[in-house]
Amino acid sequence: MSQTPDKNTPLVGIIMGSQSDLKVMSGAADILEQLNIPFEVTIVSAHRTPHRMLEYAEGARKRGLKTIIAGAGGAAHLPGMVAALTTLPVIGVPVKSSNSIDGWDSILSILQMPSGVPVATVALNGATNAGLLAAQILGSTNAVVADALEKHRTVQHDKVMRSVEQLRRGDIEMD
């Protein structure tokens, strides 16, 4: 397994269609930060800045990115269009936005990609899982990231087991 050549070079790109998506997409940034995975965050609108989207997607590999997390609401074309422009894995985050149909339009726009242009899709507003999936992709070839994921899983396990013990002792009450 290889190591990250430069700890400052972003390995994951986190992009979103507009500033209003930032609240949701910060979940991906938070988990990547916890795992010490370098990332970049920016706004790239498929509809309002298509040339920026094209440049971002086509240049991502050359800049050292290994995967892209793309969040979008409404028609949610950003993840699919970026996936069409790069061979890097793209993880789509459907965002429930003010102009969405309870988020279903975003989910279906990202989930129903045509054959040949895959986009991994997480749950509505599921940016934290997108960050974890990006880490798993990186961890398949990076021992440092794999170890960080193992530690994260251990922390989750231990937290649940503490809750089990608290419940058994009666320290937690059922409402």
C-alpha positions in Angstrom: 0.0 0.0 0.0 1.2 3.5 -0.8 1.4 6.5 1.4 0.2 10.0 0.6 3.2 11.7 -1.1 2.4 15.2 0.2 0.1 15.7 3.2 -1.0 19.1 1.8 -2.1 17.7 -1.6 -5.9 17.2 -1.5 -6.9 13.6 -2.2 -10.7 14.3 -2.1 -12.6 17.1 -3.9 -15.8 18.1 -2.2 -18.0 20.1 -4.6 -21.5 21.4 -4.5 -23.9 23.3 -6.8 -24.4 26.3 -4.5 -23.5 27.9 -1.2 -26.8 26.7 0.2 -25.5 23.1 0.0 -22.5 23.9 2.3 -24.4 23.0 5.5 -25.0 19.5 4.3 -21.7 19.0 2.6 -19.7 20.0 5.7 -20.4 16.5 7.0 -18.0 15.1 4.4 -15.4 17.7 5.3 -15.8 17.0 9.0 -15.2 13.2 8.7 -12.3 13.6 6.3 -10.7 16.1 8.7 -11.2 13.6 11.6 -9.5 10.9 9.5 -6.6 13.4 8.5 -7.4 13.1 4.8 -6.5 16.2 2.9 -9.4 17.6 0.8 -10.6 20.7 -1.0 -14.0 22.3 -1.0 -15.5 24.5 -3.6 -18.7 25.5 -5.4 -19.1 24.2 -9.0 -22.5 24.6 -10.5 -23.4 22.4 -13.5 -26.0 24.9 -14.7 -24.6 28.3 -13.8 -20.9 27.6 -14.3 -20.6 24.7 -16.8 -17.2 25.7 -18.0 -15.9 25.8 -14.4 -17.4 22.3 -13.9 -15.6 21.0 -17.0 -12.3 22.5 -16.0 -12.6 21.1 -12.4 -13.6 17.6 -13.5 -11.0 17.3 -16.3 -8.2 18.7 -14.1 -9.0 16.8 -10.9 -6.7 13.8 -11.6 -3.7 16.0 -12.6 -4.1 18.0 -9.3 -3.8 14.8 -7.4 -7.4 14.1 -6.4 -8.3 10.4 -6.0 -12.1 10.8 -5.7 -14.7 13.5 -5.8 -17.8 14.0 -3.6 -20.4 16.0 -5.4 -23.5 17.3 -3.7 -26.5 18.8 -5.5 -30.2 19.5 -4.9 -33.1 19.9 -7.3 -32.3 18.4 -10.7 -28.9 17.4 -9.3 -26.9 17.2 -12.5 -23.5 18.0 -11.0 -22.5 14.4 -9.8 -23.4 12.8 -13.1 -21.9 15.5 -15.3 -18.6 15.4 -13.3 -18.6 11.6 -13.5 -19.0 11.9 -17.3 -15.9 14.1 -17.4 -13.4 12.2 -15.2 -12.5 8.6 -14.6 -12.1 9.2 -10.9 -14.8 7.7 -8.6 -17.6 10.2 -8.0 -19.8 10.0 -4.9 -23.1 11.8 -5.3 -24.9 13.4 -2.3 -28.5 14.2 -3.0 -29.3 17.4 -1.1 -32.8 18.3 0.0 -33.0 21.9 -1.2 -35.6 24.6 -1.2 -36.4 23.9 -4.8 -36.6 20.1 -4.5 -39.5 17.8 -4.4 -38.8 16.6 -0.8 -35.4 15.5 -2.1 -36.7 12.8 -4.4 -35.8 14.7 -7.6 -32.2 14.9 -6.3 -32.0 11.3 -5.3 -33.4 10.0 -8.6 -31.2 12.4 -10.7 -28.1 11.1 -9.0 -29.1 7.4 -8.6 -30.5 6.8 -12.1 -27.3 7.3 -14.1 -27.1 5.6 -17.5 -24.9 2.6 -18.1 -21.3 3.6 -18.5 -21.3 6.6 -16.2 -21.5 5.3 -12.6 -22.0 7.6 -9.6 -21.9 6.1 -6.1 -24.9 7.5 -4.3 -25.5 8.0 -0.6 -28.6 8.9 1.3 -30.4 12.2 1.1 -28.1 14.7 2.9 -25.7 11.8 3.6 -22.4 13.7 3.2 -20.8 12.1 6.2 -21.3 8.7 4.6 -19.9 10.1 1.4 -16.8 11.2 3.2 -16.5 7.7 4.8 -16.9 6.1 1.4 -14.2 8.3 -0.1 -12.0 7.3 2.8 -12.7 3.6 2.1 -11.8 4.1 -1.6 -8.5 5.7 -0.6 -7.9 3.1 2.1 -7.9 0.3 -0.4 -4.4 1.5 -1.5 -3.3 3.7 1.4 -2.3 2.0 4.6 -2.5 5.2 6.7 -6.1 5.9 5.6 -7.0 2.2 6.2 -5.6 2.5 9.7 -7.5 5.7 10.4 -10.7 4.0 9.3 -10.1 1.0 11.6 -9.6 3.4 14.5 -12.8 5.2 13.6 -14.7 1.9 13.5 -13.3 0.9 16.9 -14.4 4.2 18.4 -17.9 3.6 17.0 -18.0 0.1 18.4 -16.8 1.2 21.8 -19.4 4.0 22.0 -22.2 1.5 21.3 -20.8 -1.0 23.8 -20.7 1.8 26.5 -24.4 2.5 25.7 -25.2 -1.2 26.0 -23.6 -1.2 29.4 -25.3 2.0 30.5 -28.7 0.6 29.5 -28.0 -2.7 31.3 -27.1 -0.8 34.5 -30.2 1.4 34.2 -28.2 4.6 33.6 -30.3 5.2 30.5 -34.1 5.4 30.7 -36.5 4.5 27.9 -38.9 7.3 27.2 
